[in-house]
Amino acid sequence: MRRREFIAFSGAVAILPYTAGAQAQVRRVGALLASPLSRPILERVLKEKGWLLGQNLLIDYCISDGDTEESRKCARELISLKPDVLFAVTNTSMASLQAEGSNIPTVFAMVSDPIGMRYVETFARPGRNVTGFTAFVPSLGGKWVSLLKEIAPQIERIGVVYNPEPGNNSAAFLASIKAVAQTSGVVSVETPHGDSSSIERLIVSLQDARNAGLVFLPDALTAARRKEMTALVAKCRLPAIYFLRLFCDVGGLVSYGVNLNKIYAGAASYVDRILRGANPADLPVQAPTEFEFIINRNTARVLGLELPESLLARADEVIE
């Protein structure tokens, strides 16, 4: 048998062949990822469950860097291989697979609002060929606003950063953001418009605005480009809150979100169960119950922010 790996580089898809030993009843997984972060966890969990890569299991990867068009290409390529299970990480990946009308059992991770996007009927009984682990609930939008106001009380305007292209579903958080903003002294909530290039335009537009800050919503594109994003935010000297600690690790001010490793591991366990015959319609969608609060104190100092000791004490980790 052949295993093909598709990895997107600067808009192109490279195919890397590899030969695996012939085995009876070899199962196949097609993984559409925004970045390679989940790959080692997927492989580790499946190995722990008894699967041997290249022997009784083949995994085809396609990494899109969060780009919508690349995700769509990846979806078509992976579906054409007719895997036993599809594994989708992020809203963009899941939306791309769903757009192809696939009936292949699918497990998602890091997808928000799977009911609103009509991937599943309910969390308890997904009812279709899709299930997985959602890392976000819409009410988190208000939590991000309240934390940002606590860290930078002077904020009066908020830019909500996400990829505005179809399939990203970040708008699910806007209702709770606006509700909390109205009661927190925020007079303006601004969002990107058009294509992904409008993200940078929104950030730069707030550079000279009085008392402005940023809320980064869950999005594969900004996560894949987190170094560039945090660098631009730092250049514009704007306080910002992010949805994953990955941003704080590269200089972001503060984050509040799930532990990625736990989400990936849980989703990988669902891939194993479906490979062994479970029906995704009967596997409940899992919602997050634990969140990490991370503060980058060095970035706060650069921005001239005095963080209350009570706030620092609540953080799961303070990066010095």
SVG drawing of the C-alpha trace seen along z (x, -y; Angstrom):
<svg xmlns="http://www.w3.org/2000/svg" viewBox="-30 -59 41 69">
<polyline fill="none" stroke="black" stroke-width="0.4" points="0.0,0.0 1.0,-3.6 0.8,-6.4 0.7,-10.0 1.3,-13.0 0.0,-16.4 1.6,-19.5 0.7,-23.0 3.7,-25.3 3.0,-28.9 -0.1,-27.9 1.2,-24.7 0.6,-21.1 3.6,-18.8 3.1,-15.1 5.6,-13.0 5.4,-9.3 6.3,-6.5 5.9,-2.7 4.4,-0.7 4.5,3.1 1.5,4.9 -0.8,5.9 -4.3,7.5 -7.1,5.1 -5.0,2.0 -7.1,-1.0 -6.7,-4.5 -7.1,-8.0 -7.2,-11.2 -6.2,-14.2 -6.9,-17.8 -4.8,-20.0 -4.2,-23.8 -0.8,-23.1 1.3,-20.1 0.7,-20.6 -1.9,-17.8 0.1,-15.3 2.3,-13.8 -0.6,-13.6 -2.8,-11.8 0.0,-9.3 0.9,-8.8 -2.7,-8.1 -3.3,-5.7 -0.1,-3.9 -1.1,-3.5 -4.4,-2.0 -2.5,0.6 -2.3,-0.9 1.1,-0.5 1.8,-3.2 2.8,-1.6 1.5,1.8 -2.2,1.9 -2.7,-1.9 -2.0,-4.5 -2.4,-8.3 -2.6,-10.8 -1.9,-14.4 -2.8,-17.6 -1.7,-20.8 -3.3,-24.0 -1.8,-26.7 -5.4,-27.8 -5.8,-29.1 -9.4,-28.6 -8.5,-27.7 -5.8,-25.3 -8.2,-23.6 -10.7,-23.0 -8.0,-21.5 -6.9,-19.3 -10.5,-18.2 -10.9,-17.0 -7.6,-15.2 -8.2,-13.4 -11.8,-12.3 -10.6,-10.9 -8.4,-8.5 -11.5,-7.0 -10.2,-6.8 -12.0,-4.9 -12.1,-8.1 -11.5,-11.8 -9.8,-13.9 -10.4,-17.6 -8.7,-20.2 -10.2,-23.8 -13.4,-25.3 -11.8,-25.9 -10.8,-22.2 -14.2,-20.9 -16.1,-23.4 -14.0,-22.3 -14.7,-18.6 -18.4,-19.3 -18.6,-21.4 -17.6,-18.3 -20.7,-16.4 -18.7,-13.5 -20.3,-10.6 -17.1,-9.3 -17.1,-9.1 -15.4,-12.3 -13.9,-13.4 -13.3,-17.1 -11.2,-19.0 -11.0,-22.8 -14.4,-23.5 -16.8,-26.0 -20.6,-25.8 -20.9,-22.4 -24.7,-22.6 -25.0,-26.0 -22.8,-24.9 -25.1,-21.8 -22.3,-19.3 -24.3,-17.6 -27.8,-17.6 -27.1,-17.7 -24.0,-17.3 -25.5,-14.2 -26.6,-12.5 -24.8,-13.9 -27.0,-11.8 -24.9,-12.0 -21.4,-10.9 -19.7,-13.6 -18.6,-14.0 -15.7,-15.4 -14.3,-17.8 -15.3,-21.4 -12.9,-23.7 -15.0,-26.8 -18.5,-27.9 -19.9,-31.3 -20.1,-32.7 -16.3,-32.8 -16.6,-36.0 -17.9,-37.9 -15.2,-36.3 -12.4,-37.6 -13.9,-41.1 -14.1,-41.2 -10.6,-39.9 -9.2,-42.4 -11.0,-45.2 -9.6,-44.0 -6.1,-44.0 -6.5,-47.3 -9.4,-49.2 -9.0,-52.2 -10.2,-50.3 -13.1,-51.9 -12.8,-50.4 -12.3,-46.7 -11.2,-45.2 -12.4,-41.6 -9.9,-39.7 -10.8,-36.7 -10.7,-35.5 -13.9,-36.9 -13.9,-34.4 -16.7,-31.8 -16.4,-28.7 -14.5,-30.1 -17.7,-30.7 -16.0,-33.1 -19.1,-35.3 -20.7,-32.9 -18.9,-34.8 -20.0,-38.3 -23.3,-38.3 -21.7,-37.7 -18.8,-40.1 -21.2,-42.9 -23.4,-42.1 -20.5,-42.4 -19.0,-45.3 -22.2,-47.3 -22.0,-46.9 -18.3,-47.4 -17.8,-50.9 -16.8,-49.8 -18.3,-52.1 -17.2,-50.5 -16.8,-46.9 -15.1,-46.6 -14.6,-43.5 -12.6,-42.7 -14.4,-42.8 -13.6,-41.2 -10.8,-38.7 -8.0,-37.6 -5.9,-40.7 -8.5,-42.8 -7.2,-41.3 -4.0,-43.4 -5.9,-46.4 -8.2,-46.2 -5.2,-45.9 -3.3,-48.8 -6.5,-51.0 -6.6,-50.9 -3.0,-51.9 -3.8,-55.5 -7.2,-55.1 -7.7,-56.2 -8.0,-53.4 -8.3,-50.5 -7.6,-46.8 -8.0,-43.5 -9.9,-40.2 -8.6,-37.4 -11.3,-34.8 -10.7,-31.1 -9.3,-31.0 -6.9,-28.6 -5.4,-31.4 -4.4,-33.7 -3.2,-30.6 -1.0,-29.5 0.4,-33.1 0.6,-33.8 4.2,-35.1 3.3,-37.6 0.1,-38.5 1.6,-39.2 4.5,-41.1 2.1,-43.4 0.0,-43.9 3.3,-44.7 4.3,-47.2 0.9,-48.9 1.2,-48.8 -2.3,-47.4 -3.4,-45.2 -4.9,-42.0 -6.4,-38.7 -6.0,-35.5 -7.8,-32.2 -4.8,-29.9 -1.6,-30.1 0.4,-29.6 0.1,-33.3 1.5,-34.2 4.4,-31.9 5.4,-34.1 4.8,-37.4 1.1,-37.8 -0.2,-39.6 -2.9,-37.2 -4.8,-34.2 -7.8,-32.3 -8.7,-29.0 -8.4,-25.2 -5.4,-22.9 -4.7,-21.9 -3.1,-18.6 -6.1,-17.4 -8.5,-18.3 -6.3,-16.6 -5.9,-13.5 -9.6,-13.2 -10.4,-13.5 -7.7,-10.9 -9.4,-8.5 -12.6,-9.0 -10.7,-8.2 -9.6,-4.9 -13.2,-4.0 -14.5,-4.6 -11.7,-2.6 -12.9,0.2 -16.5,0.0 -18.1,-2.8 -20.8,-4.9 -20.0,-8.7 -23.7,-9.3 -23.6,-7.6 -20.4,-9.3 -21.4,-12.5 -19.7,-15.8 -17.4,-16.8 -17.4,-20.4 -14.6,-22.0 -14.7,-22.0 -11.3,-23.4 -9.6,-26.6 -6.1,-28.0 -5.5,-31.6 -2.0,-32.7 -0.4,-36.1 2.8,-37.4 4.1,-39.8 7.0,-41.0 4.6,-42.1 2.5,-43.9 5.5,-45.8 6.3,-46.8 2.8,-48.1 3.0,-50.0 0.2,-48.0 0.2,-47.6 -1.4,-44.2 -3.2,-43.7 -1.8,-41.1 -5.3,-39.6 -5.3,-39.0 -1.8,-37.5 -2.8,-35.1 -5.7,-33.8 -3.5,-33.0 -2.5,-29.4 0.8,-30.6 2.6,-34.0 5.3,-34.2 8.2,-36.4"/>
</svg>
